Amino acid sequence: MTTKTWIWLILLLFITFLVYLNSFSGVFQFDDYNVIVDNPRVHSFSAWLSDLSSGLRPGLKLTYTLNWVSGLGIFGFHLLNLLIHLANAILIFFLSLRFTRRYETAFLASLLFAIHPVQTESVTYICGRSTSLMAFFYLGSILTYICSERKILLYFVSPSLFVMAVLVKETAVTLPFALFLLDRQGLRQAMKKEVVHWMLLLVILFVLIIHPNYGQLLAYSFKIRSIEENFLSQINGITYLLSRLIAVDGLNIDPDLRTISTWTPLLVAKLSLLLSLLFISLIKIRSKPEISFGILWFFLHLTPTNSIVPRLDIANERQLYLAIWGVFLILSIGVERLAGQKVFWAGIIVLGVIFGYFTLARNEVYRSEIALWEDTSRKSEGKPRAYNNLGYAYTIAGRYEEAERAYLKALEIKPDYRLARNNLNRLLIDMKRKAEKR
């Protein structure tokens, strides 16, 4: 690499490291307990090996095991999460440079990717690693494919990284489609180069279908809501995620997005917006390929989580982790072409300061379970789970009166919420015992 390349990379890594420095104060949160803290299958290598035959996401679990046995505690988890994110920022820089051929533009696209506050859910929230680690292998596979001058890179290394990405998170199945978007050599030439990736995709899909656990998950998913309800709900979910790129002060680990079963004028407007973006991407394929690519890249990476298969949570912000590169690539190219050098650098500074500030602020929310669920309950006032989790966090901290109020609020929203009812009953029993001992 040239000295100029090193300078840009060091600047990118330094800024990203600064805005995530306070992420190390974060604690285990929410799903961290189910997948890491209270999960014996990631507490030793022997347990991890015994889980290989029937478990899910073995690549991800291996990193949890490495952290658990390292002796570094939660610091080690945060350190690896940040290192993965820094590595992804580097990969995005080189992909952007390959696409734009300009260091300034590549730097802006990778900087926005690295420090946008929506990425905190994949970096500061420990089990959000599933998305960032998958992205590391995913981007590595793409970059190896693009830069391949030797057949071993094209037909072995890149496909191997593709498999590793899938072993971390199943949403990596979109990779062959991403290669097709990136490759500008024509359909026949592209398919010739990507033949191993497409063959692997067919094998992966077959394995996922016959795997007993994935089959059960798929069957359960289609019981959550109907296809029509999921379609309507995902229109709302995707536009919500799109709005998070701007509404950086409204990030929420558990957004109050509800199942929608009927059309409304607002929903029609949201669908029109999404269809308009897709239409623009199609008509600009030849004249503005960067716009077309950026839009299609964004939608491609939301397809596995926000399309046909219903999920308990209609949308989570970590689903934007890879998708937002497409948006920021368009933005960076547009700013570079329309603005002068001084304006361009002013834009970098302004966006860097704004995003950096809100990322630092968002990291602070993860400093305790109480802080996280107080923030979530303020933003999801109609979601009982947020108040139940807040009540549990208060209970653990010994703040029983506040815990009781939180559980009662959850039950006010959803009277048949069994988990909140059980938690409240246990709390009242404990409060009565403590009162009797005084």
PyMOL commands that set and color helices and strands:
alter all, ss='L'
color gray80, all
select helices_A, chain A and resi 3-19+21-25+31-37+40-42+45-50+58-70+73-100+103-115+117-123+126-146+151-168+170-182+187-193+195-210+212-224+227-243+265-283+289-300+317-320+324-338+341-365+369-379+384-396+400-413+418-437
alter helices_A, ss='H'
color red, helices_A
deselect
rebuild
show_as cartoon
